Amino acid sequence: MIEKMASIGLKIVKNTTDKVKKSVDELVEKRKISQEEGNSILNDVLDYANGKSKDLEKLLAEIVEKMINKSGYMPYSEYEKLKRRVQILEKLYNQTVQNQSNEIQRYQP
């Protein structure tokens, strides 16, 4: 679902940009505007479209985050942090057990 939303949003931005480019090219060809003016308009539209694409990406990221939170699953980054923490705790536990075992053996006759 989210992929479809992203795809639709990006297609809308691309189609709009393509239509503006075509219109600008026609205006330049008919000498209604200069090539420089056309380039300026097109650059402005592309900048605007890029900004909207980033806004769309941000919106989709927020939607995904909310869905993950509601689903009860943790983000992968949190999983990695917990995994590393467990590895450290296991290492400390094993060292403690080994130290205690050495102490016990030291006092046995």
C-alpha positions in Angstrom: 0.0 0.0 0.0 2.7 2.4 1.0 4.7 1.5 -2.1 1.7 2.3 -4.3 1.2 5.7 -2.5 4.9 6.5 -3.1 4.7 5.4 -6.7 1.6 7.5 -7.4 3.0 10.5 -5.7 6.2 10.3 -7.7 4.3 9.7 -11.0 2.2 12.8 -10.3 5.4 14.9 -9.7 7.0 13.5 -12.8 4.0 14.0 -15.0 3.6 17.6 -13.8 7.2 18.3 -14.5 7.0 16.7 -17.9 3.9 18.8 -18.8 5.6 22.0 -17.6 8.7 21.2 -19.7 6.6 20.6 -22.7 4.6 23.8 -22.2 7.9 25.8 -21.7 9.4 24.2 -24.8 6.3 25.2 -26.8 6.4 28.8 -25.5 10.1 29.1 -26.4 9.4 27.6 -29.8 6.7 30.2 -30.4 9.0 32.9 -29.1 6.6 33.9 -26.4 9.5 33.6 -23.9 13.2 33.4 -24.3 15.2 30.2 -23.8 16.7 31.7 -20.6 13.2 32.5 -19.2 12.1 29.0 -20.1 15.1 27.5 -18.3 14.4 29.6 -15.3 10.8 28.5 -15.2 11.7 24.9 -15.6 14.4 25.1 -12.9 11.9 26.7 -10.5 9.4 24.0 -11.2 12.1 21.3 -10.7 13.1 22.8 -7.4 9.5 22.9 -6.3 8.9 19.3 -7.5 12.1 18.1 -5.7 10.9 19.8 -2.5 7.5 18.1 -2.8 9.2 14.8 -3.4 11.1 15.2 -0.2 7.9 16.2 1.6 6.3 13.1 0.2 9.2 10.9 1.4 9.0 12.4 4.9 5.2 11.9 5.0 5.6 8.3 4.0 8.3 7.7 6.5 6.0 9.1 9.2 3.2 6.8 8.1 5.5 3.8 8.1 6.8 4.7 11.6 3.2 5.0 12.9 2.3 1.6 11.3 5.3 0.0 12.9 4.5 1.5 16.3 0.9 0.3 16.1 1.9 -3.2 14.9 3.9 -3.9 18.0 7.1 -4.5 16.0 10.2 -2.5 16.8 12.3 -0.6 14.3 15.3 -2.5 13.0 17.7 0.1 14.6 16.2 -0.7 18.0 16.5 -4.4 17.4 20.2 -3.9 16.6 20.8 -1.9 19.8 19.1 -4.6 21.9 21.0 -7.4 20.1 24.3 -5.6 20.8 23.3 -5.1 24.5 22.5 -8.8 24.9 25.8 -9.7 23.4 27.6 -7.5 25.9 25.6 -8.9 28.8 26.3 -12.5 27.7 30.0 -11.8 27.6 29.9 -10.2 31.0 27.9 -13.1 32.4 30.3 -15.7 31.0 33.2 -13.8 32.4 31.6 -13.7 35.8 30.7 -17.4 35.7 34.3 -18.2 34.7 35.7 -16.0 37.5 33.5 -17.7 40.1 34.4 -21.1 38.8 38.1 -20.2 39.1 37.6 -18.9 42.7 35.8 -22.1 43.7 38.6 -24.3 42.2 41.2 -22.3 44.0 39.7 -23.1 47.4 39.0 -26.7 46.8 41.5 -29.2 48.3 
